[in-house]
Amino acid sequence: MVSPTYQDETGVVDQRDRIFDALSSRPRRQLLVSLLEAQPAEFLDLPQAALGREPAAEDRELRAALVHRHLPLLADYGFVRWETDPLRVQRGPELDVLEPVVRTLAVRTETVPPLVVGDIRLEYDSERRTE
């Protein structure tokens, strides 16, 4: 008998694949954590939200990567909504499914490697969302 975890009758496996695909890229991880910490209707400026800081001159390629690769993928999964002029992003209707995964990865650092973007360690703060 196959465990229900591996059956895809309810889309569980597909949803997990989308979650881990979304989290498999550094800019997407930072962007998703930034959105999870933001207020639900808040728009975040890009590429700042994907960097966790103000962009530097060497970060200009990230804008093209966001527009052509990262944002379309995240929007297809329902995790974000985005606009191009100005380039900004807000929470999508499916973003909440990521929260337990990101929270678990952020707080279980003794057994799960921390989420890392470059030299920046992501600290997901669920308390900030409720302000």
C-alpha positions, -999 to 999 in steps of 0.1 A, spaced: 0 0 0 13 35 -9 13 61 18 -12 89 13 18 113 13 29 99 -20 -5 97 -36 -15 126 -56 -53 121 -56 -58 154 -37 -29 174 -53 -7 171 -22 24 161 -41 18 188 -68 14 214 -41 46 203 -23 64 204 -56 53 239 -62 63 250 -27 98 235 -30 102 248 -66 93 283 -54 118 280 -25 146 266 -47 160 300 -58 176 326 -35 158 356 -49 124 338 -47 131 327 -11 139 363 0 109 376 -19 85 351 -4 98 357 31 95 394 26 58 389 15 51 367 44 63 394 67 43 421 49 7 431 55 -17 411 33 -25 439 8 9 456 9 29 460 -23 66 456 -20 91 473 -43 113 451 -65 141 442 -67 145 454 -30 121 427 -17 140 400 -35 174 412 -21 164 421 14 183 454 9 186 483 -15 199 472 -49 235 479 -59 247 484 -95 257 448 -98 221 437 -90 206 452 -122 205 417 -138 181 406 -111 153 428 -124 154 410 -157 155 376 -140 125 386 -118 104 398 -148 113 369 -171 117 340 -148 110 343 -110 78 364 -110 60 345 -138 67 312 -120 55 325 -86 24 340 -102 16 308 -120 17 290 -86 -6 317 -71 20 329 -46 23 364 -59 6 391 -79 30 416 -96 30 447 -117 57 461 -140 53 499 -137 65 503 -111 79 469 -106 63 457 -74 47 426 -59 21 416 -34 8 384 -18 -10 360 -41 -41 339 -31 -19 307 -24 9 323 -5 -4 311 29 5 275 20 41 285 22 40 299 56 42 267 77 71 255 55 91 287 58 83 290 96 95 254 101 127 259 82 134 292 100 128 279 136 142 244 132 178 255 126 192 227 148 179 200 125 172 219 92 198 241 75 188 278 77 174 296 47 203 316 33 204 344 6 240 352 -1 255 360 33 221 370 47 203 345 69 165 347 66 147 351 99 110 346 94 91 367 119 55 357 121 49 383 149 56 411 124 26 401 102 1 407 130 12 444 136 
